[in-house]
Amino acid sequence: MIHGHGGNIREAARRLCCDPSEIADMSSNVNPLGPMPGLLEHLRDSLEAVRNLPEADAGAAVRAFSKWRGIHPDQALAGCGTTQFLYQMPLALGFKSALVAGPAYADYADACAVSGVPVELLRALPDAGFAPDMERLARAAKNVSVVFFCNPNNPTGRLTSGHEVAGLVQSAPDTLFVVDESYLPFVPGNDAHSLARAGFPNVLVLHSLSKMFCIPGLRVGFAIGPSALVERLARCSPPWTVNALAQEACRYVAEHPREAEEHEEKTRRHLKTERAAFEEALSGLEGLRVFPGCATFVLVELKRGGAAGMVERALTRRLLFRDCANFEGLGFRFFRVSLKGTEENRRAAEAIRDFCGELEAGSPLRGGGGC
């Protein structure tokens, strides 16, 4: 298991000798507006469900989700977050070699490494705005068992059009493509970019409920694809991977489609406004480069100094950023900020401006903030 995920707010609170609620967690990429209305109340009313074993295959949740997303239940498998599937796939689907369109979420490569599957990383470059080289990917894809492609990408936030991704998939029909769409619900017009209902025989789509509906602690996600692939993956799934409350959450969201869509649309409007304001607040700073994106977060590169220093300084202001040094293909100057409310975003931009100002002035970078 890697130890570079975002969201370790308890460790940050321990270091600062404060309560986790006093820290704005801008390292974890979840909906800044929180869960959809009514969801937490439903979960509170459902606590008695933990007295009994949940459905071993989360069947009712799968059927509700499938109806909501317009797919056949045989084409969906529920799991303990989408990351569970990454670690099941190499064995279940017999991977021999893998290609990751990077920089990307480290667990794509880590999951393959655990199963002894060699992995190649094909890096997109900062000067190209991290746009993936689709022609290079298409050529390389023909020589591997599986390609991992995140859209929009984490950590860059770069969106590749659904048309381009479909073309990539069709260029290598004998290769499996795992397309991670965990952040796609945050993109306006996202249905036009999704491959979940495209019907490709060589595609598995990962769909997360954790991000948009802000329930990462429950761990619930889906693998969507041809029934034959889903069945092979299901054979390697242990029973009860989705707990009772996670199943309740999934059913609640799926059975309230109008409220879910209103929550998603409200979230997209909020992020559009806040991203524009955040980027404007950082504009004109010579010491950094901000990469435009389509997800909940913004990737930033320092031109001087290291991101670790920026992250430490932000933490003294009760702001938790994500150091991106462990994303292969980035480096020690990159960090990521997950947008939250207007006030938290203002404070984050101010912290970044102050840090860059001190670097430019050559001032000593003050630490502190511990017990």
C-alpha positions, 0 to 999 in steps of 0.5 A: 500500500502506498502512503501518499494518498490525500485526506490524512486529516487525522495525522495532520490534526495530531501534528497540530494538536487540534481537532480535524474539524479545524483543518480545511482538507484540500487534499482529498478530492470530494464534493465541496458541497458535501453529500446530497440532501437527505443522504446522511439523514437516510443513513442515520435512519438505517443504522439498524442495518449494521446488525445484519450481514449485507447482501453478499453481492450488493445485488439490490444496490447494483440493480438500483444503480444500473437502472439509474445509469441506464445499463443492464445489471449484468454489466455492473459490479459493486465494490469497496471503492473503485480501488478494490477493482484495480487490485482484483483485475490483474489476477481476475483478467490475466494481465501480462503487461500494462500501460498507464497514461500518466502522470496518474493515480499511483494505484494503477501501477501499484496494483499491477506490481503487487501481481508481478505485472510489468508496467510502462508509464507513458507521460504527458508533459507539462508544456503540453498542458498534460494533454495525452499523446493519443497517437503514441498511446495508440501505438503502445496500446497494441503491445500490452494487455491493459491500458489505464486511462483516467478521464478527467485525469488525476492529478492533472485535471485534464479532460480528454474528449469521449470521441478521442478516448473512443478512438483510442479504444478502437485502435487496439481492439485486442487490448483491455482499456480500464477507463477511470471516470471517477471525476467525470460527473464534475464535468458539464455535459459529462454524458458525452464523454463517458464510455459506460454505455458505449458498448465497447467489448474491450472497456471497463469503466470505473465509476465512483460514488465517493467523489460526487456524493462525498461519502469516501468513508463508506467506500463504494464504487462500480466497475461497468463493462461487458457482462463477460468481463464483469463476470470474470471480475466478479468471480474474484470478488470476495463476498460482502465487499460493500458494507450495509451502509454503503449499500444503503447510500447507493440505493438512496442516491440511485432511487432519487435521480432528480435530487441527485442530478440537482446536487450534481448540477449545483456542484458543477456551477459552484466549481466553475465559479470557485475555480475561476476565482481561485485561478484569478487570485493566483494570476500574475504570480511569476513563481508558479504555474497553474494548470486548468482542469475539469475536476474538483482540484487544481494542479500547481507547479512552483517554479522555485522551491519545493511543494513540500515547503508549500504544503507545510506552510499551508498546514500552519494555516490549517489548510491541508494541500496534497504534495504530488511528489509521489505521482510518477511523471511530476516531481517535487515542485507540484502540489494539488489543491481540492477546491472547497468553499469560497472562504477556504479557497480564498485562504488557500490562494492567500497562502500560496501568494504569501509563500511565493512572495517570500520565495521571491524576496529570499525571506526565510520560510518560517515553520511552526504550528506544532504542539 
